Amino acid sequence: MSLFLTIFTTVFLAELGDKTQLATLLFSADNPQSKLLVFTAASGALILSTAIAIMLGAAADRYLAFLPLKLIAGIGFLLIGALLVAENFPKF
């Protein structure tokens, strides 16, 4: 149950205010169609994209098991963060 709550909380917080949520909000506010239709279509799209991510993650684990993926991902995030911070300093 602890792993479930960790995954749920992480994904829930990551999705708050992102493009997907904003698009769904706009569809719901802009279309006279049923709100249930918007909910069903958006939920189906999220389920499908999550299924694809899980399949790609399983394939990556199978074929790239010898690589320290968490280390590579962490370095990638640090690099992106450093580049974003560097953009705020004046260029010489």
PDB file of N, CA, C and O in Angstrom:
ATOM      1  N   MET A   1       0.822  -1.194   0.000  1.00  0.00           N
ATOM      2  CA  MET A   1       0.000   0.000   0.000  1.00  0.00           C
ATOM      3  C   MET A   1       0.867   1.260   0.000  1.00  0.00           C
ATOM      4  O   MET A   1       0.485   2.279  -0.575  1.00  0.00           O
ATOM      5  N   SER A   2       2.024   1.191   0.640  1.00  0.00           N
ATOM      6  CA  SER A   2       2.917   2.333   0.706  1.00  0.00           C
ATOM      7  C   SER A   2       3.417   2.723  -0.692  1.00  0.00           C
ATOM      8  O   SER A   2       3.479   3.908  -1.021  1.00  0.00           O
ATOM      9  N   LEU A   3       3.769   1.733  -1.507  1.00  0.00           N
ATOM     10  CA  LEU A   3       4.225   2.013  -2.867  1.00  0.00           C
ATOM     11  C   LEU A   3       3.105   2.637  -3.687  1.00  0.00           C
ATOM     12  O   LEU A   3       3.344   3.564  -4.462  1.00  0.00           O
ATOM     13  N   PHE A   4       1.888   2.134  -3.523  1.00  0.00           N
ATOM     14  CA  PHE A   4       0.735   2.699  -4.221  1.00  0.00           C
ATOM     15  C   PHE A   4       0.578   4.179  -3.877  1.00  0.00           C
ATOM     16  O   PHE A   4       0.422   5.013  -4.768  1.00  0.00           O
ATOM     17  N   LEU A   5       0.620   4.503  -2.581  1.00  0.00           N
ATOM     18  CA  LEU A   5       0.452   5.894  -2.157  1.00  0.00           C
ATOM     19  C   LEU A   5       1.593   6.774  -2.655  1.00  0.00           C
ATOM     20  O   LEU A   5       1.368   7.932  -3.009  1.00  0.00           O
ATOM     21  N   THR A   6       2.799   6.249  -2.687  1.00  0.00           N
ATOM     22  CA  THR A   6       3.933   7.007  -3.203  1.00  0.00           C
ATOM     23  C   THR A   6       3.750   7.329  -4.675  1.00  0.00           C
ATOM     24  O   THR A   6       3.942   8.472  -5.088  1.00  0.00           O
ATOM     25  N   ILE A   7       3.381   6.328  -5.474  1.00  0.00           N
ATOM     26  CA  ILE A   7       3.166   6.526  -6.904  1.00  0.00           C
ATOM     27  C   ILE A   7       1.991   7.476  -7.131  1.00  0.00           C
ATOM     28  O   ILE A   7       2.089   8.411  -7.924  1.00  0.00           O
ATOM     29  N   PHE A   8       0.883   7.235  -6.436  1.00  0.00           N
ATOM     30  CA  PHE A   8      -0.304   8.072  -6.593  1.00  0.00           C
ATOM     31  C   PHE A   8       0.018   9.529  -6.283  1.00  0.00           C
ATOM     32  O   PHE A   8      -0.311  10.420  -7.065  1.00  0.00           O
ATOM     33  N   THR A   9       0.658   9.770  -5.147  1.00  0.00           N
ATOM     34  CA  THR A   9       0.964  11.138  -4.729  1.00  0.00           C
ATOM     35  C   THR A   9       1.919  11.816  -5.699  1.00  0.00           C
ATOM     36  O   THR A   9       1.725  12.980  -6.051  1.00  0.00           O
ATOM     37  N   THR A  10       2.936  11.105  -6.130  1.00  0.00           N
ATOM     38  CA  THR A  10       3.914  11.677  -7.065  1.00  0.00           C
ATOM     39  C   THR A  10       3.262  12.061  -8.383  1.00  0.00           C
ATOM     40  O   THR A  10       3.467  13.168  -8.879  1.00  0.00           O
ATOM     41  N   VAL A  11       2.483  11.157  -8.949  1.00  0.00           N
ATOM     42  CA  VAL A  11       1.829  11.440 -10.235  1.00  0.00           C
ATOM     43  C   VAL A  11       0.774  12.527 -10.064  1.00  0.00           C
ATOM     44  O   VAL A  11       0.660  13.417 -10.906  1.00  0.00           O
ATOM     45  N   PHE A  12       0.017  12.462  -8.999  1.00  0.00           N
ATOM     46  CA  PHE A  12      -1.016  13.477  -8.754  1.00  0.00           C
ATOM     47  C   PHE A  12      -0.409  14.872  -8.674  1.00  0.00           C
ATOM     48  O   PHE A  12      -0.903  15.800  -9.314  1.00  0.00           O
ATOM     49  N   LEU A  13       0.660  15.027  -7.893  1.00  0.00           N
ATOM     50  CA  LEU A  13       1.293  16.329  -7.755  1.00  0.00           C
ATOM     51  C   LEU A  13       1.947  16.784  -9.056  1.00  0.00           C
ATOM     52  O   LEU A  13       1.943  17.973  -9.374  1.00  0.00           O
ATOM     53  N   ALA A  14       2.513  15.833  -9.811  1.00  0.00           N
ATOM     54  CA  ALA A  14       3.148  16.181 -11.089  1.00  0.00           C
ATOM     55  C   ALA A  14       2.125  16.655 -12.109  1.00  0.00           C
ATOM     56  O   ALA A  14       2.438  17.488 -12.959  1.00  0.00           O
ATOM     57  N   GLU A  15       0.913  16.138 -12.033  1.00  0.00           N
ATOM     58  CA  GLU A  15      -0.127  16.491 -13.003  1.00  0.00           C
ATOM     59  C   GLU A  15      -0.846  17.791 -12.672  1.00  0.00           C
ATOM     60  O   GLU A  15      -1.484  18.375 -13.548  1.00  0.00           O
ATOM     61  N   LEU A  16      -0.759  18.255 -11.439  1.00  0.00           N
ATOM     62  CA  LEU A  16      -1.473  19.480 -11.059  1.00  0.00           C
ATOM     63  C   LEU A  16      -0.960  20.663 -11.868  1.00  0.00           C
ATOM     64  O   LEU A  16       0.229  20.982 -11.848  1.00  0.00           O
ATOM     65  N   GLY A  17      -1.870  21.300 -12.572  1.00  0.00           N
ATOM     66  CA  GLY A  17      -1.520  22.499 -13.309  1.00  0.00           C
ATOM     67  C   GLY A  17      -0.716  22.288 -14.577  1.00  0.00           C
ATOM     68  O   GLY A  17      -0.215  23.257 -15.147  1.00  0.00           O
ATOM     69  N   ASP A  18      -0.579  21.060 -15.032  1.00  0.00           N
ATOM     70  CA  ASP A  18       0.188  20.842 -16.254  1.00  0.00           C
ATOM     71  C   ASP A  18      -0.688  21.061 -17.487  1.00  0.00           C
ATOM     72  O   ASP A  18      -1.882  21.338 -17.368  1.00  0.00           O
ATOM     73  N   LYS A  19      -0.090  20.934 -18.664  1.00  0.00           N
ATOM     74  CA  LYS A  19      -0.814  21.194 -19.918  1.00  0.00           C
ATOM     75  C   LYS A  19      -2.042  20.311 -20.059  1.00  0.00           C
ATOM     76  O   LYS A  19      -3.080  20.766 -20.541  1.00  0.00           O
ATOM     77  N   THR A  20      -1.939  19.065 -19.647  1.00  0.00           N
ATOM     78  CA  THR A  20      -3.061  18.136 -19.778  1.00  0.00           C
ATOM     79  C   THR A  20      -4.250  18.608 -18.948  1.00  0.00           C
ATOM     80  O   THR A  20      -5.385  18.617 -19.426  1.00  0.00           O
ATOM     81  N   GLN A  21      -3.991  18.990 -17.734  1.00  0.00           N
ATOM     82  CA  GLN A  21      -5.074  19.441 -16.858  1.00  0.00           C
ATOM     83  C   GLN A  21      -5.679  20.735 -17.378  1.00  0.00           C
ATOM     84  O   GLN A  21      -6.896  20.916 -17.339  1.00  0.00           O
ATOM     85  N   LEU A  22      -4.838  21.628 -17.860  1.00  0.00           N
ATOM     86  CA  LEU A  22      -5.354  22.889 -18.397  1.00  0.00           C
ATOM     87  C   LEU A  22      -6.183  22.661 -19.660  1.00  0.00           C
ATOM     88  O   LEU A  22      -7.218  23.301 -19.849  1.00  0.00           O
ATOM     89  N   ALA A  23      -5.735  21.757 -20.519  1.00  0.00           N
ATOM     90  CA  ALA A  23      -6.503  21.446 -21.730  1.00  0.00           C
ATOM     91  C   ALA A  23      -7.858  20.852 -21.355  1.00  0.00           C
ATOM     92  O   ALA A  23      -8.878  21.211 -21.942  1.00  0.00           O
ATOM     93  N   THR A  24      -7.872  19.949 -20.384  1.00  0.00           N
ATOM     94  CA  THR A  24      -9.125  19.341 -19.945  1.00  0.00           C
ATOM     95  C   THR A  24     -10.056  20.399 -19.354  1.00  0.00           C
ATOM     96  O   THR A  24     -11.260  20.388 -19.611  1.00  0.00           O
ATOM     97  N   LEU A  25      -9.496  21.305 -18.569  1.00  0.00           N
ATOM     98  CA  LEU A  25     -10.288  22.389 -17.996  1.00  0.00           C
ATOM     99  C   LEU A  25     -10.916  23.233 -19.103  1.00  0.00           C
ATOM    100  O   LEU A  25     -12.092  23.587 -19.023  1.00  0.00           O
ATOM    101  N   LEU A  26     -10.133  23.554 -20.134  1.00  0.00           N
ATOM    102  CA  LEU A  26     -10.655  24.369 -21.226  1.00  0.00           C
ATOM    103  C   LEU A  26     -11.728  23.630 -22.022  1.00  0.00           C
ATOM    104  O   LEU A  26     -12.738  24.226 -22.396  1.00  0.00           O
ATOM    105  N   PHE A  27     -11.522  22.333 -22.287  1.00  0.00           N
ATOM    106  CA  PHE A  27     -12.558  21.564 -22.977  1.00  0.00           C
ATOM    107  C   PHE A  27     -13.845  21.555 -22.175  1.00  0.00           C
ATOM    108  O   PHE A  27     -14.933  21.690 -22.734  1.00  0.00           O
ATOM    109  N   SER A  28     -13.724  21.398 -20.878  1.00  0.00           N
ATOM    110  CA  SER A  28     -14.896  21.341 -20.014  1.00  0.00           C
ATOM    111  C   SER A  28     -15.623  22.686 -19.967  1.00  0.00           C
ATOM    112  O   SER A  28     -16.853  22.732 -19.930  1.00  0.00           O
ATOM    113  N   ALA A  29     -14.866  23.764 -19.970  1.00  0.00           N
ATOM    114  CA  ALA A  29     -15.480  25.090 -19.878  1.00  0.00           C
ATOM    115  C   ALA A  29     -16.007  25.579 -21.220  1.00  0.00           C
ATOM    116  O   ALA A  29     -16.977  26.335 -21.267  1.00  0.00           O
ATOM    117  N   ASP A  30     -15.374  25.155 -22.309  1.00  0.00           N
ATOM    118  CA  ASP A  30     -15.669  25.723 -23.619  1.00  0.00           C
ATOM    119  C   ASP A  30     -16.739  24.961 -24.392  1.00  0.00           C
ATOM    120  O   ASP A  30     -17.439  25.545 -25.220  1.00  0.00           O
ATOM    121  N   ASN A  31     -16.870  23.679 -24.133  1.00  0.00           N
ATOM    122  CA  ASN A  31     -17.789  22.854 -24.918  1.00  0.00           C
ATOM    123  C   ASN A  31     -19.128  22.677 -24.217  1.00  0.00           C
ATOM    124  O   ASN A  31     -19.182  22.433 -23.011  1.00  0.00           O
ATOM    125  N   PRO A  32     -20.190  22.801 -24.970  1.00  0.00           N
ATOM    126  CA  PRO A  32     -21.501  22.572 -24.373  1.00  0.00           C
ATOM    127  C   PRO A  32     -21.800  21.075 -24.183  1.00  0.00           C
ATOM    128  O   PRO A  32     -22.842  20.708 -23.641  1.00  0.00           O
ATOM    129  N   GLN A  33     -20.867  20.212 -24.638  1.00  0.00           N
ATOM    130  CA  GLN A  33     -21.088  18.769 -24.493  1.00  0.00           C
ATOM    131  C   GLN A  33     -21.103  18.365 -23.023  1.00  0.00           C
ATOM    132  O   GLN A  33     -20.826  19.151 -22.117  1.00  0.00           O
ATOM    133  N   SER A  34     -21.430  17.138 -22.851  1.00  0.00           N
ATOM    134  CA  SER A  34     -21.498  16.554 -21.521  1.00  0.00           C
ATOM    135  C   SER A  34     -20.133  16.598 -20.828  1.00  0.00           C
ATOM    136  O   SER A  34     -19.109  16.283 -21.434  1.00  0.00           O
ATOM    137  N   LYS A  35     -20.133  16.983 -19.582  1.00  0.00           N
ATOM    138  CA  LYS A  35     -18.901  16.955 -18.794  1.00  0.00           C
ATOM    139  C   LYS A  35     -18.416  15.518 -18.623  1.00  0.00           C
ATOM    140  O   LYS A  35     -17.218  15.278 -18.472  1.00  0.00           O
ATOM    141  N   LEU A  36     -19.339  14.571 -18.645  1.00  0.00           N
ATOM    142  CA  LEU A  36     -18.965  13.166 -18.567  1.00  0.00           C
ATOM    143  C   LEU A  36     -18.158  12.753 -19.799  1.00  0.00           C
ATOM    144  O   LEU A  36     -17.219  11.964 -19.687  1.00  0.00           O
ATOM    145  N   LEU A  37     -18.515  13.279 -20.971  1.00  0.00           N
ATOM    146  CA  LEU A  37     -17.763  12.995 -22.196  1.00  0.00           C
ATOM    147  C   LEU A  37     -16.331  13.511 -22.065  1.00  0.00           C
ATOM    148  O   LEU A  37     -15.384  12.803 -22.405  1.00  0.00           O
ATOM    149  N   VAL A  38     -16.169  14.735 -21.577  1.00  0.00           N
ATOM    150  CA  VAL A  38     -14.832  15.304 -21.389  1.00  0.00           C
ATOM    151  C   VAL A  38     -14.053  14.468 -20.382  1.00  0.00           C
ATOM    152  O   VAL A  38     -12.885  14.153 -20.613  1.00  0.00           O
ATOM    153  N   PHE A  39     -14.678  14.109 -19.279  1.00  0.00           N
ATOM    154  CA  PHE A  39     -14.023  13.291 -18.256  1.00  0.00           C
ATOM    155  C   PHE A  39     -13.597  11.939 -18.817  1.00  0.00           C
ATOM    156  O   PHE A  39     -12.472  11.498 -18.581  1.00  0.00           O
ATOM    157  N   THR A  40     -14.483  11.282 -19.555  1.00  0.00           N
ATOM    158  CA  THR A  40     -14.189   9.959 -20.097  1.00  0.00           C
ATOM    159  C   THR A  40     -13.062  10.010 -21.120  1.00  0.00           C
ATOM    160  O   THR A  40     -12.157   9.176 -21.090  1.00  0.00           O
ATOM    161  N   ALA A  41     -13.111  10.985 -22.026  1.00  0.00           N
ATOM    162  CA  ALA A  41     -12.073  11.095 -23.054  1.00  0.00           C
ATOM    163  C   ALA A  41     -10.715  11.428 -22.431  1.00  0.00           C
ATOM    164  O   ALA A  41      -9.705  10.828 -22.798  1.00  0.00           O
ATOM    165  N   ALA A  42     -10.683  12.369 -21.499  1.00  0.00           N
ATOM    166  CA  ALA A  42      -9.421  12.743 -20.855  1.00  0.00           C
ATOM    167  C   ALA A  42      -8.873  11.592 -20.023  1.00  0.00           C
ATOM    168  O   ALA A  42      -7.667  11.345 -20.029  1.00  0.00           O
ATOM    169  N   SER A  43      -9.738  10.889 -19.311  1.00  0.00           N
ATOM    170  CA  SER A  43      -9.302   9.752 -18.502  1.00  0.00           C
ATOM    171  C   SER A  43      -8.740   8.643 -19.385  1.00  0.00           C
ATOM    172  O   SER A  43      -7.709   8.050 -19.069  1.00  0.00           O
ATOM    173  N   GLY A  44      -9.423   8.368 -20.490  1.00  0.00           N
ATOM    174  CA  GLY A  44      -8.946   7.344 -21.426  1.00  0.00           C
ATOM    175  C   GLY A  44      -7.589   7.695 -22.006  1.00  0.00           C
ATOM    176  O   GLY A  44      -6.725   6.829 -22.143  1.00  0.00           O
ATOM    177  N   ALA A  45      -7.396   8.968 -22.350  1.00  0.00           N
ATOM    178  CA  ALA A  45      -6.109   9.400 -22.890  1.00  0.00           C
ATOM    179  C   ALA A  45      -4.994   9.245 -21.849  1.00  0.00           C
ATOM    180  O   ALA A  45      -3.892   8.808 -22.181  1.00  0.00           O
ATOM    181  N   LEU A  46      -5.278   9.601 -20.602  1.00  0.00           N
ATOM    182  CA  LEU A  46      -4.277   9.446 -19.547  1.00  0.00           C
ATOM    183  C   LEU A  46      -3.960   7.981 -19.270  1.00  0.00           C
ATOM    184  O   LEU A  46      -2.807   7.627 -19.023  1.00  0.00           O
ATOM    185  N   ILE A  47      -4.979   7.131 -19.310  1.00  0.00           N
ATOM    186  CA  ILE A  47      -4.755   5.702 -19.096  1.00  0.00           C
ATOM    187  C   ILE A  47      -3.880   5.134 -20.207  1.00  0.00           C
ATOM    188  O   ILE A  47      -2.950   4.372 -19.940  1.00  0.00           O
ATOM    189  N   LEU A  48      -4.175   5.503 -21.459  1.00  0.00           N
ATOM    190  CA  LEU A  48      -3.389   5.002 -22.590  1.00  0.00           C
ATOM    191  C   LEU A  48      -1.951   5.500 -22.515  1.00  0.00           C
ATOM    192  O   LEU A  48      -1.023   4.718 -22.718  1.00  0.00           O
ATOM    193  N   SER A  49      -1.747   6.787 -22.228  1.00  0.00           N
ATOM    194  CA  SER A  49      -0.376   7.303 -22.153  1.00  0.00           C
ATOM    195  C   SER A  49       0.390   6.661 -20.996  1.00  0.00           C
ATOM    196  O   SER A  49       1.594   6.430 -21.109  1.00  0.00           O
ATOM    197  N   THR A  50      -0.285   6.372 -19.897  1.00  0.00           N
ATOM    198  CA  THR A  50       0.353   5.687 -18.780  1.00  0.00           C
ATOM    199  C   THR A  50       0.722   4.257 -19.157  1.00  0.00           C
ATOM    200  O   THR A  50       1.801   3.784 -18.798  1.00  0.00           O
ATOM    201  N   ALA A  51      -0.157   3.564 -19.874  1.00  0.00           N
ATOM    202  CA  ALA A  51       0.139   2.197 -20.320  1.00  0.00           C
ATOM    203  C   ALA A  51       1.362   2.180 -21.236  1.00  0.00           C
ATOM    204  O   ALA A  51       2.210   1.295 -21.122  1.00  0.00           O
ATOM    205  N   ILE A  52       1.457   3.149 -22.140  1.00  0.00           N
ATOM    206  CA  ILE A  52       2.616   3.234 -23.034  1.00  0.00           C
ATOM    207  C   ILE A  52       3.887   3.487 -22.228  1.00  0.00           C
ATOM    208  O   ILE A  52       4.921   2.878 -22.499  1.00  0.00           O
ATOM    209  N   ALA A  53       3.820   4.376 -21.245  1.00  0.00           N
ATOM    210  CA  ALA A  53       4.986   4.659 -20.408  1.00  0.00           C
ATOM    211  C   ALA A  53       5.433   3.421 -19.639  1.00  0.00           C
ATOM    212  O   ALA A  53       6.631   3.179 -19.492  1.00  0.00           O
ATOM    213  N   ILE A  54       4.476   2.637 -19.149  1.00  0.00           N
ATOM    214  CA  ILE A  54       4.817   1.414 -18.414  1.00  0.00           C
ATOM    215  C   ILE A  54       5.472   0.404 -19.340  1.00  0.00           C
ATOM    216  O   ILE A  54       6.454  -0.235 -18.960  1.00  0.00           O
ATOM    217  N   MET A  55       4.945   0.247 -20.555  1.00  0.00           N
ATOM    218  CA  MET A  55       5.551  -0.684 -21.516  1.00  0.00           C
ATOM    219  C   MET A  55       6.973  -0.250 -21.886  1.00  0.00           C
ATOM    220  O   MET A  55       7.876  -1.083 -21.963  1.00  0.00           O
ATOM    221  N   LEU A  56       7.170   1.052 -22.113  1.00  0.00           N
ATOM    222  CA  LEU A  56       8.510   1.545 -22.435  1.00  0.00           C
ATOM    223  C   LEU A  56       9.457   1.378 -21.240  1.00  0.00           C
ATOM    224  O   LEU A  56      10.629   1.041 -21.414  1.00  0.00           O
ATOM    225  N   GLY A  57       8.949   1.613 -20.039  1.00  0.00           N
ATOM    226  CA  GLY A  57       9.765   1.424 -18.844  1.00  0.00           C
ATOM    227  C   GLY A  57      10.165  -0.029 -18.652  1.00  0.00           C
ATOM    228  O   GLY A  57      11.302  -0.315 -18.277  1.00  0.00           O
ATOM    229  N   ALA A  58       9.241  -0.951 -18.905  1.00  0.00           N
ATOM    230  CA  ALA A  58       9.557  -2.381 -18.791  1.00  0.00           C
ATOM    231  C   ALA A  58      10.591  -2.785 -19.834  1.00  0.00           C
ATOM    232  O   ALA A  58      11.502  -3.557 -19.535  1.00  0.00           O
ATOM    233  N   ALA A  59      10.457  -2.264 -21.067  1.00  0.00           N
ATOM    234  CA  ALA A  59      11.431  -2.579 -22.122  1.00  0.00           C
ATOM    235  C   ALA A  59      12.792  -1.995 -21.768  1.00  0.00           C
ATOM    236  O   ALA A  59      13.819  -2.645 -21.965  1.00  0.00           O
ATOM    237  N   ALA A  60      12.804  -0.772 -21.247  1.00  0.00           N
ATOM    238  CA  ALA A  60      14.069  -0.151 -20.859  1.00  0.00           C
ATOM    239  C   ALA A  60      14.738  -0.954 -19.754  1.00  0.00           C
ATOM    240  O   ALA A  60      15.956  -1.132 -19.764  1.00  0.00           O
ATOM    241  N   ASP A  61      13.952  -1.437 -18.806  1.00  0.00           N
ATOM    242  CA  ASP A  61      14.504  -2.241 -17.719  1.00  0.00           C
ATOM    243  C   ASP A  61      15.093  -3.538 -18.250  1.00  0.00           C
ATOM    244  O   ASP A  61      16.137  -3.983 -17.774  1.00  0.00           O
ATOM    245  N   ARG A  62      14.446  -4.140 -19.218  1.00  0.00           N
ATOM    246  CA  ARG A  62      14.895  -5.411 -19.762  1.00  0.00           C
ATOM    247  C   ARG A  62      16.169  -5.242 -20.592  1.00  0.00           C
ATOM    248  O   ARG A  62      17.095  -6.046 -20.478  1.00  0.00           O
ATOM    249  N   TYR A  63      16.220  -4.193 -21.431  1.00  0.00           N
ATOM    250  CA  TYR A  63      17.329  -4.037 -22.356  1.00  0.00           C
ATOM    251  C   TYR A  63      18.451  -3.146 -21.839  1.00  0.00           C
ATOM    252  O   TYR A  63      19.570  -3.192 -22.350  1.00  0.00           O
ATOM    253  N   LEU A  64      18.159  -2.346 -20.839  1.00  0.00           N
ATOM    254  CA  LEU A  64      19.169  -1.436 -20.312  1.00  0.00           C
ATOM    255  C   LEU A  64      19.457  -1.697 -18.838  1.00  0.00           C
ATOM    256  O   LEU A  64      19.878  -0.795 -18.115  1.00  0.00           O
ATOM    257  N   ALA A  65      19.233  -2.918 -18.400  1.00  0.00           N
ATOM    258  CA  ALA A  65      19.380  -3.258 -16.982  1.00  0.00           C
ATOM    259  C   ALA A  65      20.802  -3.036 -16.480  1.00  0.00           C
ATOM    260  O   ALA A  65      21.009  -2.786 -15.293  1.00  0.00           O
ATOM    261  N   PHE A  66      21.772  -3.125 -17.367  1.00  0.00           N
ATOM    262  CA  PHE A  66      23.158  -2.971 -16.944  1.00  0.00           C
ATOM    263  C   PHE A  66      23.538  -1.509 -16.704  1.00  0.00           C
ATOM    264  O   PHE A  66      24.571  -1.232 -16.095  1.00  0.00           O
ATOM    265  N   LEU A  67      22.710  -0.570 -17.177  1.00  0.00           N
ATOM    266  CA  LEU A  67      22.984   0.843 -16.976  1.00  0.00           C
ATOM    267  C   LEU A  67      22.322   1.343 -15.699  1.00  0.00           C
ATOM    268  O   LEU A  67      21.204   0.934 -15.384  1.00  0.00           O
ATOM    269  N   PRO A  68      22.988   2.214 -14.968  1.00  0.00           N
ATOM    270  CA  PRO A  68      22.373   2.802 -13.773  1.00  0.00           C
ATOM    271  C   PRO A  68      21.386   3.903 -14.189  1.00  0.00           C
ATOM    272  O   PRO A  68      21.734   5.084 -14.178  1.00  0.00           O
ATOM    273  N   LEU A  69      20.160   3.516 -14.555  1.00  0.00           N
ATOM    274  CA  LEU A  69      19.188   4.457 -15.111  1.00  0.00           C
ATOM    275  C   LEU A  69      18.842   5.595 -14.162  1.00  0.00           C
ATOM    276  O   LEU A  69      18.671   6.733 -14.597  1.00  0.00           O
ATOM    277  N   LYS A  70      18.737   5.300 -12.872  1.00  0.00           N
ATOM    278  CA  LYS A  70      18.417   6.363 -11.916  1.00  0.00           C
ATOM    279  C   LYS A  70      19.542   7.386 -11.866  1.00  0.00           C
ATOM    280  O   LYS A  70      19.290   8.585 -11.745  1.00  0.00           O
ATOM    281  N   LEU A  71      20.774   6.920 -11.958  1.00  0.00           N
ATOM    282  CA  LEU A  71      21.907   7.840 -11.960  1.00  0.00           C
ATOM    283  C   LEU A  71      21.897   8.698 -13.225  1.00  0.00           C
ATOM    284  O   LEU A  71      22.108   9.909 -13.157  1.00  0.00           O
ATOM    285  N   ILE A  72      21.652   8.075 -14.372  1.00  0.00           N
ATOM    286  CA  ILE A  72      21.599   8.811 -15.637  1.00  0.00           C
ATOM    287  C   ILE A  72      20.457   9.825 -15.612  1.00  0.00           C
ATOM    288  O   ILE A  72      20.641  10.970 -16.024  1.00  0.00           O
ATOM    289  N   ALA A  73      19.280   9.419 -15.134  1.00  0.00           N
ATOM    290  CA  ALA A  73      18.141  10.334 -15.049  1.00  0.00           C
ATOM    291  C   ALA A  73      18.453  11.482 -14.092  1.00  0.00           C
ATOM    292  O   ALA A  73      18.142  12.635 -14.390  1.00  0.00           O
ATOM    293  N   GLY A  74      19.057  11.182 -12.959  1.00  0.00           N
ATOM    294  CA  GLY A  74      19.414  12.217 -11.993  1.00  0.00           C
ATOM    295  C   GLY A  74      20.398  13.223 -12.573  1.00  0.00           C
ATOM    296  O   GLY A  74      20.242  14.429 -12.383  1.00  0.00           O
ATOM    297  N   ILE A  75      21.404  12.733 -13.277  1.00  0.00           N
ATOM    298  CA  ILE A  75      22.374  13.629 -13.911  1.00  0.00           C
ATOM    299  C   ILE A  75      21.685  14.485 -14.970  1.00  0.00           C
ATOM    300  O   ILE A  75      21.978  15.673 -15.104  1.00  0.00           O
ATOM    301  N   GLY A  76      20.772  13.879 -15.719  1.00  0.00           N
ATOM    302  CA  GLY A  76      20.030  14.636 -16.728  1.00  0.00           C
ATOM    303  C   GLY A  76      19.218  15.759 -16.108  1.00  0.00           C
ATOM    304  O   GLY A  76      19.211  16.880 -16.617  1.00  0.00           O
ATOM    305  N   PHE A  77      18.529  15.460 -15.005  1.00  0.00           N
ATOM    306  CA  PHE A  77      17.740  16.496 -14.330  1.00  0.00           C
ATOM    307  C   PHE A  77      18.648  17.596 -13.769  1.00  0.00           C
ATOM    308  O   PHE A  77      18.312  18.778 -13.837  1.00  0.00           O
ATOM    309  N   LEU A  78      19.798  17.202 -13.217  1.00  0.00           N
ATOM    310  CA  LEU A  78      20.729  18.207 -12.705  1.00  0.00           C
ATOM    311  C   LEU A  78      21.253  19.100 -13.831  1.00  0.00           C
ATOM    312  O   LEU A  78      21.378  20.312 -13.660  1.00  0.00           O
ATOM    313  N   LEU A  79      21.555  18.499 -14.976  1.00  0.00           N
ATOM    314  CA  LEU A  79      22.038  19.262 -16.120  1.00  0.00           C
ATOM    315  C   LEU A  79      20.977  20.255 -16.604  1.00  0.00           C
ATOM    316  O   LEU A  79      21.279  21.422 -16.855  1.00  0.00           O
ATOM    317  N   ILE A  80      19.740  19.785 -16.732  1.00  0.00           N
ATOM    318  CA  ILE A  80      18.651  20.675 -17.144  1.00  0.00           C
ATOM    319  C   ILE A  80      18.471  21.800 -16.122  1.00  0.00           C
ATOM    320  O   ILE A  80      18.301  22.958 -16.502  1.00  0.00           O
ATOM    321  N   GLY A  81      18.507  21.470 -14.845  1.00  0.00           N
ATOM    322  CA  GLY A  81      18.383  22.483 -13.800  1.00  0.00           C
ATOM    323  C   GLY A  81      19.510  23.502 -13.865  1.00  0.00           C
ATOM    324  O   GLY A  81      19.273  24.702 -13.729  1.00  0.00           O
ATOM    325  N   ALA A  82      20.743  23.027 -14.074  1.00  0.00           N
ATOM    326  CA  ALA A  82      21.883  23.943 -14.171  1.00  0.00           C
ATOM    327  C   ALA A  82      21.739  24.872 -15.368  1.00  0.00           C
ATOM    328  O   ALA A  82      22.059  26.057 -15.277  1.00  0.00           O
ATOM    329  N   LEU A  83      21.260  24.342 -16.484  1.00  0.00           N
ATOM    330  CA  LEU A  83      21.059  25.183 -17.671  1.00  0.00           C
ATOM    331  C   LEU A  83      19.980  26.234 -17.427  1.00  0.00           C
ATOM    332  O   LEU A  83      20.116  27.377 -17.864  1.00  0.00           O
ATOM    333  N   LEU A  84      18.915  25.853 -16.735  1.00  0.00           N
ATOM    334  CA  LEU A  84      17.851  26.819 -16.431  1.00  0.00           C
ATOM    335  C   LEU A  84      18.350  27.908 -15.477  1.00  0.00           C
ATOM    336  O   LEU A  84      18.005  29.080 -15.635  1.00  0.00           O
ATOM    337  N   VAL A  85      19.153  27.524 -14.498  1.00  0.00           N
ATOM    338  CA  VAL A  85      19.720  28.515 -13.578  1.00  0.00           C
ATOM    339  C   VAL A  85      20.687  29.434 -14.321  1.00  0.00           C
ATOM    340  O   VAL A  85      20.688  30.645 -14.100  1.00  0.00           O
ATOM    341  N   ALA A  86      21.505  28.864 -15.198  1.00  0.00           N
ATOM    342  CA  ALA A  86      22.496  29.651 -15.946  1.00  0.00           C
ATOM    343  C   ALA A  86      21.824  30.685 -16.849  1.00  0.00           C
ATOM    344  O   ALA A  86      22.405  31.738 -17.112  1.00  0.00           O
ATOM    345  N   GLU A  87      20.618  30.404 -17.324  1.00  0.00           N
ATOM    346  CA  GLU A  87      19.906  31.362 -18.184  1.00  0.00           C
ATOM    347  C   GLU A  87      19.603  32.668 -17.460  1.00  0.00           C
ATOM    348  O   GLU A  87      19.404  33.697 -18.106  1.00  0.00           O
ATOM    349  N   ASN A  88      19.566  32.643 -16.141  1.00  0.00           N
ATOM    350  CA  ASN A  88      19.225  33.842 -15.367  1.00  0.00           C
ATOM    351  C   ASN A  88      20.407  34.754 -15.104  1.00  0.00           C
ATOM    352  O   ASN A  88      20.231  35.844 -14.560  1.00  0.00           O
ATOM    353  N   PHE A  89      21.595  34.342 -15.473  1.00  0.00           N
ATOM    354  CA  PHE A  89      22.772  35.167 -15.281  1.00  0.00           C
ATOM    355  C   PHE A  89      23.139  35.865 -16.578  1.00  0.00           C
ATOM    356  O   PHE A  89      22.961  35.303 -17.659  1.00  0.00           O
ATOM    357  N   PRO A  90      23.650  37.087 -16.480  1.00  0.00           N
ATOM    358  CA  PRO A  90      23.996  37.830 -17.708  1.00  0.00           C
ATOM    359  C   PRO A  90      25.138  37.134 -18.450  1.00  0.00           C
ATOM    360  O   PRO A  90      26.025  36.529 -17.847  1.00  0.00           O
ATOM    361  N   LYS A  91      25.087  37.241 -19.756  1.00  0.00           N
ATOM    362  CA  LYS A  91      26.122  36.650 -20.611  1.00  0.00           C
ATOM    363  C   LYS A  91      27.265  37.656 -20.729  1.00  0.00           C
ATOM    364  O   LYS A  91      27.028  38.857 -20.862  1.00  0.00           O
ATOM    365  N   PHE A  92      28.483  37.173 -20.682  1.00  0.00           N
ATOM    366  CA  PHE A  92      29.652  38.059 -20.791  1.00  0.00           C
ATOM    367  C   PHE A  92      30.210  38.038 -22.173  1.00  0.00           C
ATOM    368  O   PHE A  92      31.195  38.723 -22.452  1.00  0.00           O
TER     369      PHE A  92
END
